[in-house]
Amino acid sequence: DHDDACYAHADEDDPKNAGGHIIWVAIADVAAYVTSGSALDREARKRGNSTYFPDRVVPMLPDRLSGDLCSLHEGVPRACIAVRMQITAHGELVGHSFHRGLMRSPASLNYEEVQAAINGVPNARTEPLLGPVLKPLYAAYSALVKARHARQPLELNLPEREIVLDKDGTVRSVSFKDRLDAHRLIEEFMVLANVAAAETLIAKRAPQLFRVHEEPSPEKLDALRETASAAGLTLAKGQVLKTRHLNALLNAAADTDEAELVNISTLRSMTQAYYGVENFGHFGLALSKYAHFTSPIRRYADLIVHRALVTSHGWGKDGLDPAEVDKLEQTATHISDTERRSMMAERDTTDRYLAAFLSERVGNEFTGRINGIARFGAFVKLDETGADGLVPVRSLGREFFHFDGDANTLKGSDSGLIIAIGQQVTVRLTEATP
């Protein structure tokens, strides 16, 4: 995914910003190619976003754009919309400006080689860039980390699965992706650019789409408190909930047997993020202004934001047209729906691949953790692959098991055995149906 490029250097122009940094984030100028009302635009809006499967991508836009003209390839001039951001030594955003132009990337590097270079093992590509480019990027990132700690966005620890396929489509391996500082650096730069886009369009009173994530409902928070209490932990009550309160709970659970349970339960307590024309802030990121700007090649919301920037800056006729503004609310609802559709399809596909992978291991025993209880049985997430399976209540023994929906437990009528969320278990695989 090469629709963004980053550059940073020390802020030497502003004597009032000692220790500060200038960060540039350039994003492929998709609006220059996909204009309002065109055939490309109608299809992009219909799809809403790209969808990612282990074996392929179903793109929002044709490969000629997504893989070429709107990909910031090394050494090739490319149209872009760039934001110049000024941050303090503590990572606070104190100034920003947007620009439309051409850029040429001197290097298209992957996360692993960048991280290796910073860790003292540069290769032929990264060695000449280490001093002038990579170290200043990490210096700016260090400042943003300070701001992140002060802001306290939600810090869930849920490793992402990676399914590796052979050429014939069979699953070779299932593992959990490494999270490097190089990944986090890009994420922090993208978040900052998204904030700058939202602030700019608000200041210009321009129509736009916000990325909205509202706070959890009282009912879901009560359920989370019960889970925390069962794990011997507490989530404060009687105050306005902030992400820092949830982080305190997650930190208390870290390195305990209940860590995964508390992380999953916290995730389940969250509302689903959506796109909207009204700004209700982003609870999870602890940000009051947020819009998606950084991925217009794979999200239609970002393309709308790019067009809004074009119009509000007077950069050309390929911005938001009045007909598009009139249906922004309808567009927001539609692309929120397409995003959920993609997430469900991606989850279903992953489950099928995992079932195919495990179908050759029927009869084997695995360790896992109970992550759901129902009247008809217990759900178990396997440690090795993250696959979810059901243990039917009829297979638990000859006794009757009482289901307690409030406590989320199954209790044996004769033995008194209690089966609850978070328990570590060993299971035998009896069936896997891709």
Secondary structure, 3 states (H helix, E strand, C coil): CCCEEEEEEECCCCCCCCCCEEEEEEEECHHHCCCCCCHHHHHHHHHCECEECCCCEECCCCHHHHHHHCCCCECCEEEEEEEEEEECCCCCEEEEEEEEEEEEECCCCCHHHHHHHHCCCCCCCCHHHHHHHHHHHHHHHHHHHHHHHHHCCCCCCCCCEEEEECCCCCEEEEEECCCCHHHHHHHHHHHHHHHHHHHHHHHCCCCCCEEEECCCCHHHHHHHHHHHHHCCCCCCCCCCCCHHHHHHHHHHHCCCCCHHHHHHHHHHHCCCCEEECCCCCECCCCECCCCCCCCCCCEHHHHHHHHHHHHHHCCCCCCCCHHHHHCHHHHHHHHHHHHHHHHHHHHHHHHHHHHHHHHHHCCCEEEEEEEEEECCEEEEEECCCCCEEEEEHHHHCCCCEEEECCCCEEEECCCCCEEECCCEEEEECCCCCC
